[in-house]
């Protein structure tokens, strides 16, 4: 006989009651997976390499490697490029569950027109290559140094000729003492140039100003220093020989001598006087005895006419600003006077020539020789300090008829001896 339970006044068989309770319990309880999910069937390959469209030398940008599907675990993709001028990582990691990853690239600043680099991403046996165009970019900027330190110029240089239609740079100054244009456009084909429209305000103390230029993703900066004007009642200056000329020779026009102020001349400039101490007759001014340093400038120049001397002689050049006198001793040496050659030489024979000076010098005197004709001469002859002549040997070549040989001699900074001649005979 089945077991019966009375519920709420009704009789139910036990097995029917248990079945109903079990069904209700299952309906109220979420289903739980009985086993782990199946492994992903993704076998990722490189689907795309995303590269910037406007990339220039000197810039750093971001590229991206994208896969065909998201891997179940971290995945390494090897990356390379073929130009040797774009730095990229050797490999990148695509994280589990993601389809792409970024990487950085930096192009160097070697000089070149636009070029194409091939960027390749490899995963196992699959690979993909994309083309990266690298255009010329910003290289360096400079503030030219001159004798007017508060006249600020700005030169911009690119890594190659800009492609058409050119390029526009952004310009910035960090101090209102130097005002710059917000932008400047360079034409296609330009490799650099100056930025016009820069203005400078006077300063009362030394002021360092930072200037920067931005082109594309790259910014390059430099600095310049503005200085207050010189005190006209307390001038500080230096007198120097331009290009550090060490030796002057009597009977020539001297090199250039410069007086340099330690600060720009005030508006209106500064007046001064050139003079030779004790009015030494060996040197006379080849320029006006009254000098002027223009407002904002720091330099004025003079040259001298030097009389012939038979021995080493020293004169003193002076630049006088009111009571302040700046001086420079100048050593004058006897000059080479003659280049001596025989009247004639038989072709194929050697001969002896000589260089003669106006007197013994305190330093060696070098004379450069250049010959035209059938002769071989030393390139230079040295008259030793304390001597007044030096000989040299020349060699002639055989000739079938008389040939005139012309020999030019020079010394110092472009001074010339009188041309000498000899005749080579058969």
C-alpha positions, 0 to 999 in steps of 0.5 A: 500500500502506498504511503499517504501524507495529509497536507492541508486536509488533502492526502498526497502520495509521498513520491508525488510530494517529493517530486514537486518539492525537487522541481520547485528547488531546481526552478529557484537555483541557478544552473552551474556549468558542469565542466570548464569552457572549451579553449578558444580556437583563436590562432592570431596573426598580424592583421595590421600595422598602424603608422602615422601619416605625417611623420618627420625626422627627429620626431617620436610617434606611436604606432600600433600592431593589430592581430586578427583575434585576441589571444588567450595568453600574452603574445610576443610579436617581433618588429623591425624596420629596414632604413636604419634611421627609425628606432623601434622596439625589437618586439612588442607584447599583445596582452591576453584578451586584447587584439592590439598594442602600441609601440613608439618610434623615433626617427633620427636627424640625419640629413636626407630628403623624404624617404620610406622605411618599411616596418615589419611585424612577425608572429611565427611564420606570418608577417606583415609589412607597412610603409612609413614615409619620413619627411625632413623635420626640424634639426637645430635652431641658432641665434647668430653671434655678432657684434650687436648682441641685442640684435636677436636673429633666429636661424632654423635648420631642417634635416633636408629640403622641405617637400611642397608646399613647404612647412610652418613652424611655431615660434615662442619666446619666454620673455617679453624683452624679445618679441617673435612672430607666432609662426613662420612659413618656409617654402618647399625646397627650403632647408632652413632660413631666418625668422623675420619680425623679431623685436627686442626691448632694452633691458636694465640688467643681463637677461637670458631669454629662451626661444623655441621653435616647434615643427610637427611633433618636435620642439627645439630650444635655444637661449640668448642673453640680452645685456644693458648698454655700456656706461658712456662714462666708464667704458670697458673695452679690449683691443685685439688683432682680428684673427689673432694675426701674430706677425706684421711686416714693415712696408705693408698694410696691416691686418685689421685691429678691433676695439670690442666693448664689453657691452653694447654702445648706448643709443647714439653710439660712442666716440673714441680716438685711434692713435699711435703712442708717441706718434711712432713714424713706423705706423700710421693710421690707414683709417680715420683717427676718430672712431665710432661704435654705433648704438647697440654695437660693440666693435670698431676697426682700424688698419695701419700702414707700416713703414719698412724696417731693418730690424724688429720694431714694436709700436703701440696702437691705442683706442681712447674713450675720454680718459680711458685708454686701451692699448695693443703692442704690435710687433713689426718684422723686416719683410722679405724683399727679393726672390733671386733666380739665375738668369738662365738654366739648362733644361734638366739641370738644377739651380740655386735660388734665394729669398732675401729679407730687409733685415734679421727678424725675431721669428722665422719668416716663411715664403710660399713659392708658386712656379709656372713653367718647366721647373720644380721648386719647393713649396716654401722657403724659411728664413730662420730668425736672425738671418737675412736670407735662405737658399733653395734648390730648383730642378728644371725639365728638358726643353726643345726651345727656350721657356720662361719660368715665372715664380711668385712668392708670398708671405704673411697674410697674402703679401706678395714679393715681386715676381721673379723670372728665369729662362730654361734653355735647351 
